[in-house]
Amino acid sequence: MWREIWVTYGGRIAGVTTGIVLGILYFIVGFWDMLFFGLLIWIGYTVGGFKDEGNGPIIPWNRLMEWLQQRWRPFK
């Protein structure tokens, strides 16, 4: 029974739970702290999604380093 409810309404349950937690945080620590906390959760969710999907790193470090080496040579 609980599994069927979770499959049917999982997104709504997660959304309401997140709203309740962020609301409590707002009352306890204030608006900007709660907003920053929400931003950190969103960043973690995004990074975790990239890892789960196996798309590779978010920042292509090899290409970035090559670009920096071509663009920035302080001692020519």
Predicted model as a PDB file, atoms N, CA, C, CB and O in Angstrom, pLDDT in the B-factor column:
MODEL        1                                                                  
ATOM      1  N   MET A   1       0.809  -1.188   0.000  1.00 86.00           N  
ATOM      2  CA  MET A   1       0.000   0.000   0.000  1.00 86.00           C  
ATOM      3  C   MET A   1       0.863   1.267   0.000  1.00 86.00           C  
ATOM      4  CB  MET A   1      -0.926  -0.010   1.195  1.00 86.00           C  
ATOM      5  O   MET A   1       0.621   2.186  -0.782  1.00 86.00           O  
ATOM      6  N   TRP A   2       1.870   1.311   0.880  1.00 87.00           N  
ATOM      7  CA  TRP A   2       2.719   2.507   0.954  1.00 87.00           C  
ATOM      8  C   TRP A   2       3.525   2.677  -0.328  1.00 87.00           C  
ATOM      9  CB  TRP A   2       3.667   2.426   2.167  1.00 87.00           C  
ATOM     10  O   TRP A   2       3.742   3.800  -0.782  1.00 87.00           O  
ATOM     11  N   ARG A   3       3.966   1.576  -0.909  1.00 89.00           N  
ATOM     12  CA  ARG A   3       4.739   1.648  -2.149  1.00 89.00           C  
ATOM     13  C   ARG A   3       3.882   2.212  -3.281  1.00 89.00           C  
ATOM     14  CB  ARG A   3       5.282   0.254  -2.531  1.00 89.00           C  
ATOM     15  O   ARG A   3       4.367   2.999  -4.093  1.00 89.00           O  
ATOM     16  N   GLU A   4       2.629   1.819  -3.336  1.00 89.00           N  
ATOM     17  CA  GLU A   4       1.725   2.326  -4.361  1.00 89.00           C  
ATOM     18  C   GLU A   4       1.488   3.826  -4.187  1.00 89.00           C  
ATOM     19  CB  GLU A   4       0.392   1.569  -4.316  1.00 89.00           C  
ATOM     20  O   GLU A   4       1.452   4.571  -5.166  1.00 89.00           O  
ATOM     21  N   ILE A   5       1.329   4.260  -2.955  1.00 84.00           N  
ATOM     22  CA  ILE A   5       1.159   5.689  -2.685  1.00 84.00           C  
ATOM     23  C   ILE A   5       2.421   6.445  -3.086  1.00 84.00           C  
ATOM     24  CB  ILE A   5       0.833   5.933  -1.188  1.00 84.00           C  
ATOM     25  O   ILE A   5       2.334   7.516  -3.686  1.00 84.00           O  
ATOM     26  N   TRP A   6       3.598   5.897  -2.759  1.00 82.00           N  
ATOM     27  CA  TRP A   6       4.864   6.567  -3.094  1.00 82.00           C  
ATOM     28  C   TRP A   6       5.058   6.649  -4.601  1.00 82.00           C  
ATOM     29  CB  TRP A   6       6.051   5.830  -2.453  1.00 82.00           C  
ATOM     30  O   TRP A   6       5.508   7.673  -5.114  1.00 82.00           O  
ATOM     31  N   VAL A   7       4.722   5.576  -5.315  1.00 82.00           N  
ATOM     32  CA  VAL A   7       4.879   5.580  -6.772  1.00 82.00           C  
ATOM     33  C   VAL A   7       3.925   6.589  -7.406  1.00 82.00           C  
ATOM     34  CB  VAL A   7       4.630   4.169  -7.351  1.00 82.00           C  
ATOM     35  O   VAL A   7       4.291   7.286  -8.352  1.00 82.00           O  
ATOM     36  N   THR A   8       2.716   6.665  -6.889  1.00 83.00           N  
ATOM     37  CA  THR A   8       1.713   7.556  -7.463  1.00 83.00           C  
ATOM     38  C   THR A   8       1.969   9.015  -7.109  1.00 83.00           C  
ATOM     39  CB  THR A   8       0.335   7.153  -6.995  1.00 83.00           C  
ATOM     40  O   THR A   8       1.864   9.884  -7.975  1.00 83.00           O  
ATOM     41  N   TYR A   9       2.299   9.297  -5.861  1.00 81.00           N  
ATOM     42  CA  TYR A   9       2.412  10.672  -5.381  1.00 81.00           C  
ATOM     43  C   TYR A   9       3.800  11.004  -4.844  1.00 81.00           C  
ATOM     44  CB  TYR A   9       1.387  10.921  -4.307  1.00 81.00           C  
ATOM     45  O   TYR A   9       3.925  11.882  -3.990  1.00 81.00           O  
ATOM     46  N   GLY A  10       4.840  10.333  -5.316  1.00 79.00           N  
ATOM     47  CA  GLY A  10       6.188  10.537  -4.792  1.00 79.00           C  
ATOM     48  C   GLY A  10       6.706  11.954  -4.946  1.00 79.00           C  
ATOM     49  O   GLY A  10       7.297  12.503  -4.016  1.00 79.00           O  
ATOM     50  N   GLY A  11       6.494  12.549  -6.104  1.00 77.00           N  
ATOM     51  CA  GLY A  11       6.953  13.919  -6.336  1.00 77.00           C  
ATOM     52  C   GLY A  11       6.260  14.920  -5.436  1.00 77.00           C  
ATOM     53  O   GLY A  11       6.889  15.844  -4.922  1.00 77.00           O  
ATOM     54  N   ARG A  12       4.960  14.737  -5.245  1.00 84.00           N  
ATOM     55  CA  ARG A  12       4.208  15.647  -4.383  1.00 84.00           C  
ATOM     56  C   ARG A  12       4.630  15.497  -2.932  1.00 84.00           C  
ATOM     57  CB  ARG A  12       2.708  15.398  -4.520  1.00 84.00           C  
ATOM     58  O   ARG A  12       4.740  16.484  -2.205  1.00 84.00           O  
ATOM     59  N   ILE A  13       4.864  14.264  -2.513  1.00 81.00           N  
ATOM     60  CA  ILE A  13       5.294  14.026  -1.131  1.00 81.00           C  
ATOM     61  C   ILE A  13       6.656  14.665  -0.895  1.00 81.00           C  
ATOM     62  CB  ILE A  13       5.349  12.507  -0.824  1.00 81.00           C  
ATOM     63  O   ILE A  13       6.872  15.325   0.122  1.00 81.00           O  
ATOM     64  N   ALA A  14       7.576  14.466  -1.840  1.00 81.00           N  
ATOM     65  CA  ALA A  14       8.910  15.048  -1.703  1.00 81.00           C  
ATOM     66  C   ALA A  14       8.844  16.567  -1.723  1.00 81.00           C  
ATOM     67  CB  ALA A  14       9.832  14.547  -2.817  1.00 81.00           C  
ATOM     68  O   ALA A  14       9.561  17.222  -0.967  1.00 81.00           O  
ATOM     69  N   GLY A  15       7.999  17.142  -2.572  1.00 78.00           N  
ATOM     70  CA  GLY A  15       7.866  18.595  -2.653  1.00 78.00           C  
ATOM     71  C   GLY A  15       7.303  19.195  -1.378  1.00 78.00           C  
ATOM     72  O   GLY A  15       7.790  20.219  -0.899  1.00 78.00           O  
ATOM     73  N   VAL A  16       6.277  18.557  -0.829  1.00 82.00           N  
ATOM     74  CA  VAL A  16       5.684  19.060   0.414  1.00 82.00           C  
ATOM     75  C   VAL A  16       6.670  18.933   1.565  1.00 82.00           C  
ATOM     76  CB  VAL A  16       4.384  18.301   0.743  1.00 82.00           C  
ATOM     77  O   VAL A  16       6.777  19.832   2.399  1.00 82.00           O  
ATOM     78  N   THR A  17       7.390  17.819   1.611  1.00 85.00           N  
ATOM     79  CA  THR A  17       8.380  17.624   2.673  1.00 85.00           C  
ATOM     80  C   THR A  17       9.480  18.682   2.581  1.00 85.00           C  
ATOM     81  CB  THR A  17       8.993  16.209   2.590  1.00 85.00           C  
ATOM     82  O   THR A  17       9.889  19.249   3.595  1.00 85.00           O  
ATOM     83  N   THR A  18       9.950  18.942   1.375  1.00 80.00           N  
ATOM     84  CA  THR A  18      10.964  19.973   1.187  1.00 80.00           C  
ATOM     85  C   THR A  18      10.427  21.341   1.595  1.00 80.00           C  
ATOM     86  CB  THR A  18      11.438  20.001  -0.271  1.00 80.00           C  
ATOM     87  O   THR A  18      11.133  22.125   2.228  1.00 80.00           O  
ATOM     88  N   GLY A  19       9.195  21.624   1.238  1.00 79.00           N  
ATOM     89  CA  GLY A  19       8.587  22.895   1.625  1.00 79.00           C  
ATOM     90  C   GLY A  19       8.473  23.061   3.127  1.00 79.00           C  
ATOM     91  O   GLY A  19       8.724  24.142   3.660  1.00 79.00           O  
ATOM     92  N   ILE A  20       8.097  21.992   3.810  1.00 84.00           N  
ATOM     93  CA  ILE A  20       7.981  22.048   5.269  1.00 84.00           C  
ATOM     94  C   ILE A  20       9.352  22.293   5.906  1.00 84.00           C  
ATOM     95  CB  ILE A  20       7.362  20.738   5.815  1.00 84.00           C  
ATOM     96  O   ILE A  20       9.488  23.121   6.808  1.00 84.00           O  
ATOM     97  N   VAL A  21      10.358  21.568   5.429  1.00 85.00           N  
ATOM     98  CA  VAL A  21      11.705  21.717   5.989  1.00 85.00           C  
ATOM     99  C   VAL A  21      12.230  23.134   5.735  1.00 85.00           C  
ATOM    100  CB  VAL A  21      12.671  20.665   5.378  1.00 85.00           C  
ATOM    101  O   VAL A  21      12.785  23.760   6.639  1.00 85.00           O  
ATOM    102  N   LEU A  22      12.059  23.641   4.512  1.00 78.00           N  
ATOM    103  CA  LEU A  22      12.533  24.996   4.219  1.00 78.00           C  
ATOM    104  C   LEU A  22      11.731  26.048   4.987  1.00 78.00           C  
ATOM    105  CB  LEU A  22      12.450  25.273   2.714  1.00 78.00           C  
ATOM    106  O   LEU A  22      12.279  27.081   5.372  1.00 78.00           O  
ATOM    107  N   GLY A  23      10.456  25.798   5.212  1.00 82.00           N  
ATOM    108  CA  GLY A  23       9.656  26.717   6.021  1.00 82.00           C  
ATOM    109  C   GLY A  23      10.130  26.779   7.459  1.00 82.00           C  
ATOM    110  O   GLY A  23      10.216  27.857   8.047  1.00 82.00           O  
ATOM    111  N   ILE A  24      10.438  25.626   8.022  1.00 86.00           N  
ATOM    112  CA  ILE A  24      10.964  25.589   9.386  1.00 86.00           C  
ATOM    113  C   ILE A  24      12.315  26.295   9.452  1.00 86.00           C  
ATOM    114  CB  ILE A  24      11.095  24.132   9.880  1.00 86.00           C  
ATOM    115  O   ILE A  24      12.589  27.035  10.396  1.00 86.00           O  
ATOM    116  N   LEU A  25      13.161  26.062   8.441  1.00 81.00           N  
ATOM    117  CA  LEU A  25      14.448  26.757   8.386  1.00 81.00           C  
ATOM    118  C   LEU A  25      14.256  28.268   8.316  1.00 81.00           C  
ATOM    119  CB  LEU A  25      15.262  26.275   7.182  1.00 81.00           C  
ATOM    120  O   LEU A  25      14.998  29.020   8.949  1.00 81.00           O  
ATOM    121  N   TYR A  26      13.271  28.710   7.554  1.00 81.00           N  
ATOM    122  CA  TYR A  26      12.998  30.143   7.441  1.00 81.00           C  
ATOM    123  C   TYR A  26      12.658  30.737   8.802  1.00 81.00           C  
ATOM    124  CB  TYR A  26      11.853  30.396   6.451  1.00 81.00           C  
ATOM    125  O   TYR A  26      13.140  31.817   9.147  1.00 81.00           O  
ATOM    126  N   PHE A  27      11.839  30.046   9.570  1.00 84.00           N  
ATOM    127  CA  PHE A  27      11.469  30.547  10.889  1.00 84.00           C  
ATOM    128  C   PHE A  27      12.633  30.518  11.867  1.00 84.00           C  
ATOM    129  CB  PHE A  27      10.321  29.741  11.444  1.00 84.00           C  
ATOM    130  O   PHE A  27      12.728  31.381  12.740  1.00 84.00           O  
ATOM    131  N   ILE A  28      13.514  29.543  11.734  1.00 88.00           N  
ATOM    132  CA  ILE A  28      14.606  29.386  12.698  1.00 88.00           C  
ATOM    133  C   ILE A  28      15.785  30.314  12.376  1.00 88.00           C  
ATOM    134  CB  ILE A  28      15.081  27.928  12.720  1.00 88.00           C  
ATOM    135  O   ILE A  28      16.264  31.027  13.258  1.00 88.00           O  
ATOM    136  N   VAL A  29      16.250  30.310  11.129  1.00 85.00           N  
ATOM    137  CA  VAL A  29      17.504  31.008  10.819  1.00 85.00           C  
ATOM    138  C   VAL A  29      17.329  32.250   9.962  1.00 85.00           C  
ATOM    139  CB  VAL A  29      18.435  30.075  10.127  1.00 85.00           C  
ATOM    140  O   VAL A  29      18.258  33.054   9.878  1.00 85.00           O  
ATOM    141  N   GLY A  30      16.206  32.443   9.335  1.00 85.00           N  
ATOM    142  CA  GLY A  30      16.003  33.643   8.533  1.00 85.00           C  
ATOM    143  C   GLY A  30      15.952  33.343   7.047  1.00 85.00           C  
ATOM    144  O   GLY A  30      16.270  32.241   6.601  1.00 85.00           O  
ATOM    145  N   PHE A  31      15.542  34.356   6.292  1.00 83.00           N  
ATOM    146  CA  PHE A  31      15.286  34.182   4.862  1.00 83.00           C  
ATOM    147  C   PHE A  31      16.548  33.899   4.066  1.00 83.00           C  
ATOM    148  CB  PHE A  31      14.613  35.405   4.310  1.00 83.00           C  
ATOM    149  O   PHE A  31      16.588  32.930   3.308  1.00 83.00           O  
ATOM    150  N   TRP A  32      17.588  34.727   4.218  1.00 86.00           N  
ATOM    151  CA  TRP A  32      18.776  34.585   3.369  1.00 86.00           C  
ATOM    152  C   TRP A  32      19.547  33.311   3.683  1.00 86.00           C  
ATOM    153  CB  TRP A  32      19.691  35.793   3.536  1.00 86.00           C  
ATOM    154  O   TRP A  32      20.092  32.679   2.779  1.00 86.00           O  
ATOM    155  N   ASP A  33      19.598  32.928   4.950  1.00 82.00           N  
ATOM    156  CA  ASP A  33      20.254  31.672   5.296  1.00 82.00           C  
ATOM    157  C   ASP A  33      19.493  30.486   4.706  1.00 82.00           C  
ATOM    158  CB  ASP A  33      20.367  31.528   6.822  1.00 82.00           C  
ATOM    159  O   ASP A  33      20.099  29.530   4.221  1.00 82.00           O  
ATOM    160  N   MET A  34      18.173  30.555   4.751  1.00 79.00           N  
ATOM    161  CA  MET A  34      17.364  29.497   4.185  1.00 79.00           C  
ATOM    162  C   MET A  34      17.533  29.444   2.669  1.00 79.00           C  
ATOM    163  CB  MET A  34      15.895  29.696   4.554  1.00 79.00           C  
ATOM    164  O   MET A  34      17.592  28.358   2.092  1.00 79.00           O  
ATOM    165  N   LEU A  35      17.613  30.595   2.024  1.00 84.00           N  
ATOM    166  CA  LEU A  35      17.800  30.647   0.585  1.00 84.00           C  
ATOM    167  C   LEU A  35      19.155  30.065   0.188  1.00 84.00           C  
ATOM    168  CB  LEU A  35      17.673  32.085   0.087  1.00 84.00           C  
ATOM    169  O   LEU A  35      19.250  29.337  -0.800  1.00 84.00           O  
ATOM    170  N   PHE A  36      20.191  30.376   0.943  1.00 86.00           N  
ATOM    171  CA  PHE A  36      21.512  29.815   0.685  1.00 86.00           C  
ATOM    172  C   PHE A  36      21.503  28.305   0.880  1.00 86.00           C  
ATOM    173  CB  PHE A  36      22.558  30.460   1.599  1.00 86.00           C  
ATOM    174  O   PHE A  36      22.108  27.575   0.095  1.00 86.00           O  
ATOM    175  N   PHE A  37      20.829  27.837   1.909  1.00 81.00           N  
ATOM    176  CA  PHE A  37      20.705  26.404   2.154  1.00 81.00           C  
ATOM    177  C   PHE A  37      19.989  25.717   0.989  1.00 81.00           C  
ATOM    178  CB  PHE A  37      19.951  26.148   3.473  1.00 81.00           C  
ATOM    179  O   PHE A  37      20.393  24.637   0.558  1.00 81.00           O  
ATOM    180  N   GLY A  38      18.942  26.337   0.491  1.00 81.00           N  
ATOM    181  CA  GLY A  38      18.228  25.797  -0.663  1.00 81.00           C  
ATOM    182  C   GLY A  38      19.112  25.745  -1.898  1.00 81.00           C  
ATOM    183  O   GLY A  38      19.041  24.796  -2.678  1.00 81.00           O  
ATOM    184  N   LEU A  39      19.950  26.773  -2.077  1.00 86.00           N  
ATOM    185  CA  LEU A  39      20.890  26.789  -3.199  1.00 86.00           C  
ATOM    186  C   LEU A  39      21.876  25.636  -3.094  1.00 86.00           C  
ATOM    187  CB  LEU A  39      21.644  28.124  -3.253  1.00 86.00           C  
ATOM    188  O   LEU A  39      22.171  24.976  -4.091  1.00 86.00           O  
ATOM    189  N   LEU A  40      22.389  25.389  -1.884  1.00 83.00           N  
ATOM    190  CA  LEU A  40      23.316  24.274  -1.702  1.00 83.00           C  
ATOM    191  C   LEU A  40      22.642  22.935  -1.995  1.00 83.00           C  
ATOM    192  CB  LEU A  40      23.873  24.278  -0.279  1.00 83.00           C  
ATOM    193  O   LEU A  40      23.258  22.044  -2.578  1.00 83.00           O  
ATOM    194  N   ILE A  41      21.389  22.793  -1.596  1.00 82.00           N  
ATOM    195  CA  ILE A  41      20.662  21.558  -1.889  1.00 82.00           C  
ATOM    196  C   ILE A  41      20.502  21.400  -3.396  1.00 82.00           C  
ATOM    197  CB  ILE A  41      19.277  21.554  -1.193  1.00 82.00           C  
ATOM    198  O   ILE A  41      20.682  20.302  -3.923  1.00 82.00           O  
ATOM    199  N   TRP A  42      20.166  22.482  -4.096  1.00 84.00           N  
ATOM    200  CA  TRP A  42      19.990  22.420  -5.544  1.00 84.00           C  
ATOM    201  C   TRP A  42      21.298  22.051  -6.255  1.00 84.00           C  
ATOM    202  CB  TRP A  42      19.469  23.759  -6.067  1.00 84.00           C  
ATOM    203  O   TRP A  42      21.294  21.257  -7.196  1.00 84.00           O  
ATOM    204  N   ILE A  43      22.405  22.626  -5.804  1.00 83.00           N  
ATOM    205  CA  ILE A  43      23.707  22.300  -6.389  1.00 83.00           C  
ATOM    206  C   ILE A  43      24.026  20.818  -6.158  1.00 83.00           C  
ATOM    207  CB  ILE A  43      24.823  23.200  -5.783  1.00 83.00           C  
ATOM    208  O   ILE A  43      24.475  20.125  -7.071  1.00 83.00           O  
ATOM    209  N   GLY A  44      23.793  20.343  -4.941  1.00 78.00           N  
ATOM    210  CA  GLY A  44      24.027  18.928  -4.658  1.00 78.00           C  
ATOM    211  C   GLY A  44      23.155  18.014  -5.498  1.00 78.00           C  
ATOM    212  O   GLY A  44      23.616  16.975  -5.969  1.00 78.00           O  
ATOM    213  N   TYR A  45      21.904  18.392  -5.689  1.00 81.00           N  
ATOM    214  CA  TYR A  45      20.991  17.600  -6.509  1.00 81.00           C  
ATOM    215  C   TYR A  45      21.469  17.556  -7.960  1.00 81.00           C  
ATOM    216  CB  TYR A  45      19.565  18.175  -6.433  1.00 81.00           C  
ATOM    217  O   TYR A  45      21.429  16.504  -8.598  1.00 81.00           O  
ATOM    218  N   THR A  46      21.918  18.694  -8.477  1.00 79.00           N  
ATOM    219  CA  THR A  46      22.389  18.764  -9.852  1.00 79.00           C  
ATOM    220  C   THR A  46      23.652  17.935 -10.051  1.00 79.00           C  
ATOM    221  CB  THR A  46      22.645  20.210 -10.246  1.00 79.00           C  
ATOM    222  O   THR A  46      23.755  17.177 -11.015  1.00 79.00           O  
ATOM    223  N   VAL A  47      24.609  18.077  -9.143  1.00 75.00           N  
ATOM    224  CA  VAL A  47      25.850  17.298  -9.235  1.00 75.00           C  
ATOM    225  C   VAL A  47      25.541  15.802  -9.118  1.00 75.00           C  
ATOM    226  CB  VAL A  47      26.857  17.732  -8.129  1.00 75.00           C  
ATOM    227  O   VAL A  47      26.104  14.993  -9.856  1.00 75.00           O  
ATOM    228  N   GLY A  48      24.663  15.440  -8.209  1.00 71.00           N  
ATOM    229  CA  GLY A  48      24.268  14.043  -8.065  1.00 71.00           C  
ATOM    230  C   GLY A  48      23.582  13.508  -9.306  1.00 71.00           C  
ATOM    231  O   GLY A  48      23.786  12.352  -9.678  1.00 71.00           O  
ATOM    232  N   GLY A  49      22.767  14.340  -9.954  1.00 73.00           N  
ATOM    233  CA  GLY A  49      22.111  13.931 -11.192  1.00 73.00           C  
ATOM    234  C   GLY A  49      23.114  13.661 -12.303  1.00 73.00           C  
ATOM    235  O   GLY A  49      22.974  12.693 -13.050  1.00 73.00           O  
ATOM    236  N   PHE A  50      24.126  14.518 -12.412  1.00 74.00           N  
ATOM    237  CA  PHE A  50      25.173  14.274 -13.406  1.00 74.00           C  
ATOM    238  C   PHE A  50      25.898  12.972 -13.119  1.00 74.00           C  
ATOM    239  CB  PHE A  50      26.171  15.435 -13.435  1.00 74.00           C  
ATOM    240  O   PHE A  50      26.202  12.213 -14.039  1.00 74.00           O  
ATOM    241  N   LYS A  51      26.178  12.709 -11.857  1.00 69.00           N  
ATOM    242  CA  LYS A  51      26.876  11.477 -11.494  1.00 69.00           C  
ATOM    243  C   LYS A  51      26.011  10.249 -11.784  1.00 69.00           C  
ATOM    244  CB  LYS A  51      27.272  11.506 -10.010  1.00 69.00           C  
ATOM    245  O   LYS A  51      26.506   9.241 -12.289  1.00 69.00           O  
ATOM    246  N   ASP A  52      24.726  10.336 -11.465  1.00 70.00           N  
ATOM    247  CA  ASP A  52      23.829   9.213 -11.703  1.00 70.00           C  
ATOM    248  C   ASP A  52      23.678   8.902 -13.183  1.00 70.00           C  
ATOM    249  CB  ASP A  52      22.476   9.497 -11.102  1.00 70.00           C  
ATOM    250  O   ASP A  52      23.624   7.735 -13.573  1.00 70.00           O  
ATOM    251  N   GLU A  53      23.611   9.940 -14.009  1.00 76.00           N  
ATOM    252  CA  GLU A  53      23.430   9.738 -15.446  1.00 76.00           C  
ATOM    253  C   GLU A  53      24.712   9.324 -16.143  1.00 76.00           C  
ATOM    254  CB  GLU A  53      22.899  10.994 -16.081  1.00 76.00           C  
ATOM    255  O   GLU A  53      24.668   8.812 -17.262  1.00 76.00           O  
ATOM    256  N   GLY A  54      25.856   9.536 -15.500  1.00 73.00           N  
ATOM    257  CA  GLY A  54      27.136   9.136 -16.084  1.00 73.00           C  
ATOM    258  C   GLY A  54      27.548  10.002 -17.263  1.00 73.00           C  
ATOM    259  O   GLY A  54      28.179   9.508 -18.197  1.00 73.00           O  
ATOM    260  N   ASN A  55      27.203  11.287 -17.239  1.00 70.00           N  
ATOM    261  CA  ASN A  55      27.550  12.193 -18.330  1.00 70.00           C  
ATOM    262  C   ASN A  55      28.989  12.680 -18.270  1.00 70.00           C  
ATOM    263  CB  ASN A  55      26.628  13.371 -18.320  1.00 70.00           C  
ATOM    264  O   ASN A  55      29.409  13.449 -19.135  1.00 70.00           O  
ATOM    265  N   GLY A  56      29.730  12.267 -17.304  1.00 68.00           N  
ATOM    266  CA  GLY A  56      31.085  12.757 -17.140  1.00 68.00           C  
ATOM    267  C   GLY A  56      31.101  13.927 -16.178  1.00 68.00           C  
ATOM    268  O   GLY A  56      30.081  14.243 -15.566  1.00 68.00           O  
ATOM    269  N   PRO A  57      32.252  14.573 -16.039  1.00 70.00           N  
ATOM    270  CA  PRO A  57      32.350  15.684 -15.086  1.00 70.00           C  
ATOM    271  C   PRO A  57      31.549  16.898 -15.551  1.00 70.00           C  
ATOM    272  CB  PRO A  57      33.813  16.077 -14.882  1.00 70.00           C  
ATOM    273  O   PRO A  57      31.349  17.106 -16.747  1.00 70.00           O  
ATOM    274  N   ILE A  58      31.097  17.689 -14.589  1.00 69.00           N  
ATOM    275  CA  ILE A  58      30.342  18.897 -14.909  1.00 69.00           C  
ATOM    276  C   ILE A  58      31.250  19.912 -15.583  1.00 69.00           C  
ATOM    277  CB  ILE A  58      29.708  19.501 -13.641  1.00 69.00           C  
ATOM    278  O   ILE A  58      30.867  20.548 -16.565  1.00 69.00           O  
ATOM    279  N   ILE A  59      32.445  20.058 -15.053  1.00 72.00           N  
ATOM    280  CA  ILE A  59      33.432  20.978 -15.626  1.00 72.00           C  
ATOM    281  C   ILE A  59      34.468  20.145 -16.367  1.00 72.00           C  
ATOM    282  CB  ILE A  59      34.106  21.870 -14.515  1.00 72.00           C  
ATOM    283  O   ILE A  59      35.176  19.356 -15.741  1.00 72.00           O  
ATOM    284  N   PRO A  60      34.576  20.301 -17.681  1.00 76.00           N  
ATOM    285  CA  PRO A  60      35.575  19.532 -18.438  1.00 76.00           C  
ATOM    286  C   PRO A  60      36.977  20.098 -18.178  1.00 76.00           C  
ATOM    287  CB  PRO A  60      35.251  19.559 -19.965  1.00 76.00           C  
ATOM    288  O   PRO A  60      37.449  20.972 -18.905  1.00 76.00           O  
ATOM    289  N   TRP A  61      37.628  19.588 -17.139  1.00 79.00           N  
ATOM    290  CA  TRP A  61      38.903  20.147 -16.689  1.00 79.00           C  
ATOM    291  C   TRP A  61      39.974  20.099 -17.765  1.00 79.00           C  
ATOM    292  CB  TRP A  61      39.386  19.410 -15.467  1.00 79.00           C  
ATOM    293  O   TRP A  61      40.759  21.039 -17.886  1.00 79.00           O  
ATOM    294  N   ASN A  62      40.028  19.030 -18.550  1.00 83.00           N  
ATOM    295  CA  ASN A  62      41.067  18.928 -19.593  1.00 83.00           C  
ATOM    296  C   ASN A  62      40.915  20.038 -20.621  1.00 83.00           C  
ATOM    297  CB  ASN A  62      41.004  17.556 -20.292  1.00 83.00           C  
ATOM    298  O   ASN A  62      41.898  20.692 -20.972  1.00 83.00           O  
ATOM    299  N   ARG A  63      39.706  20.260 -21.108  1.00 82.00           N  
ATOM    300  CA  ARG A  63      39.486  21.323 -22.095  1.00 82.00           C  
ATOM    301  C   ARG A  63      39.725  22.692 -21.485  1.00 82.00           C  
ATOM    302  CB  ARG A  63      38.067  21.246 -22.661  1.00 82.00           C  
ATOM    303  O   ARG A  63      40.253  23.585 -22.149  1.00 82.00           O  
ATOM    304  N   LEU A  64      39.342  22.865 -20.224  1.00 80.00           N  
ATOM    305  CA  LEU A  64      39.548  24.149 -19.561  1.00 80.00           C  
ATOM    306  C   LEU A  64      41.037  24.456 -19.421  1.00 80.00           C  
ATOM    307  CB  LEU A  64      38.873  24.154 -18.182  1.00 80.00           C  
ATOM    308  O   LEU A  64      41.470  25.582 -19.664  1.00 80.00           O  
ATOM    309  N   MET A  65      41.811  23.460 -19.032  1.00 83.00           N  
ATOM    310  CA  MET A  65      43.256  23.674 -18.881  1.00 83.00           C  
ATOM    311  C   MET A  65      43.918  23.975 -20.226  1.00 83.00           C  
ATOM    312  CB  MET A  65      43.913  22.442 -18.239  1.00 83.00           C  
ATOM    313  O   MET A  65      44.803  24.827 -20.301  1.00 83.00           O  
ATOM    314  N   GLU A  66      43.499  23.286 -21.286  1.00 84.00           N  
ATOM    315  CA  GLU A  66      44.049  23.575 -22.611  1.00 84.00           C  
ATOM    316  C   GLU A  66      43.718  24.998 -23.035  1.00 84.00           C  
ATOM    317  CB  GLU A  66      43.513  22.578 -23.648  1.00 84.00           C  
ATOM    318  O   GLU A  66      44.571  25.707 -23.569  1.00 84.00           O  
ATOM    319  N   TRP A  67      42.482  25.415 -22.796  1.00 81.00           N  
ATOM    320  CA  TRP A  67      42.071  26.758 -23.172  1.00 81.00           C  
ATOM    321  C   TRP A  67      42.860  27.802 -22.386  1.00 81.00           C  
ATOM    322  CB  TRP A  67      40.569  26.941 -22.942  1.00 81.00           C  
ATOM    323  O   TRP A  67      43.298  28.805 -22.950  1.00 81.00           O  
ATOM    324  N   LEU A  68      43.043  27.568 -21.081  1.00 81.00           N  
ATOM    325  CA  LEU A  68      43.801  28.510 -20.266  1.00 81.00           C  
ATOM    326  C   LEU A  68      45.257  28.594 -20.705  1.00 81.00           C  
ATOM    327  CB  LEU A  68      43.726  28.114 -18.804  1.00 81.00           C  
ATOM    328  O   LEU A  68      45.846  29.675 -20.709  1.00 81.00           O  
ATOM    329  N   GLN A  69      45.834  27.458 -21.073  1.00 81.00           N  
ATOM    330  CA  GLN A  69      47.227  27.466 -21.516  1.00 81.00           C  
ATOM    331  C   GLN A  69      47.386  28.218 -22.826  1.00 81.00           C  
ATOM    332  CB  GLN A  69      47.744  26.042 -21.668  1.00 81.00           C  
ATOM    333  O   GLN A  69      48.423  28.839 -23.058  1.00 81.00           O  
ATOM    334  N   GLN A  70      46.385  28.172 -23.679  1.00 81.00           N  
ATOM    335  CA  GLN A  70      46.456  28.897 -24.943  1.00 81.00           C  
ATOM    336  C   GLN A  70      46.196  30.391 -24.747  1.00 81.00           C  
ATOM    337  CB  GLN A  70      45.454  28.317 -25.938  1.00 81.00           C  
ATOM    338  O   GLN A  70      46.820  31.214 -25.416  1.00 81.00           O  
ATOM    339  N   ARG A  71      45.306  30.744 -23.861  1.00 75.00           N  
ATOM    340  CA  ARG A  71      44.889  32.128 -23.688  1.00 75.00           C  
ATOM    341  C   ARG A  71      45.805  32.920 -22.756  1.00 75.00           C  
ATOM    342  CB  ARG A  71      43.486  32.167 -23.164  1.00 75.00           C  
ATOM    343  O   ARG A  71      46.002  34.118 -22.960  1.00 75.00           O  
ATOM    344  N   TRP A  72      46.360  32.273 -21.746  1.00 75.00           N  
ATOM    345  CA  TRP A  72      47.065  33.011 -20.705  1.00 75.00           C  
ATOM    346  C   TRP A  72      48.476  32.493 -20.570  1.00 75.00           C  
ATOM    347  CB  TRP A  72      46.329  32.910 -19.367  1.00 75.00           C  
ATOM    348  O   TRP A  72      48.711  31.443 -19.971  1.00 75.00           O  
ATOM    349  N   ARG A  73      49.407  33.228 -21.124  1.00 69.00           N  
ATOM    350  CA  ARG A  73      50.817  32.900 -20.999  1.00 69.00           C  
ATOM    351  C   ARG A  73      51.523  34.139 -20.457  1.00 69.00           C  
ATOM    352  CB  ARG A  73      51.430  32.438 -22.375  1.00 69.00           C  
ATOM    353  O   ARG A  73      51.900  35.028 -21.221  1.00 69.00           O  
ATOM    354  N   PRO A  74      51.702  34.198 -19.136  1.00 66.00           N  
ATOM    355  CA  PRO A  74      52.220  35.427 -18.553  1.00 66.00           C  
ATOM    356  C   PRO A  74      53.677  35.718 -18.899  1.00 66.00           C  
ATOM    357  CB  PRO A  74      52.072  35.370 -17.080  1.00 66.00           C  
ATOM    358  O   PRO A  74      54.082  36.881 -18.906  1.00 66.00           O  
ATOM    359  N   PHE A  75      54.471  34.693 -19.184  1.00 65.00           N  
ATOM    360  CA  PHE A  75      55.900  34.911 -19.437  1.00 65.00           C  
ATOM    361  C   PHE A  75      56.236  34.472 -20.840  1.00 65.00           C  
ATOM    362  CB  PHE A  75      56.772  34.154 -18.415  1.00 65.00           C  
ATOM    363  O   PHE A  75      56.844  33.418 -21.027  1.00 65.00           O  
ATOM    364  N   LYS A  76      55.856  35.254 -21.829  1.00 57.00           N  
ATOM    365  CA  LYS A  76      56.166  34.916 -23.218  1.00 57.00           C  
ATOM    366  C   LYS A  76      57.571  35.336 -23.567  1.00 57.00           C  
ATOM    367  CB  LYS A  76      55.175  35.571 -24.172  1.00 57.00           C  
ATOM    368  O   LYS A  76      58.013  35.133 -24.698  1.00 57.00           O  
TER     369      LYS A  76                                                      
ENDMDL                                                                          
END                                                                             
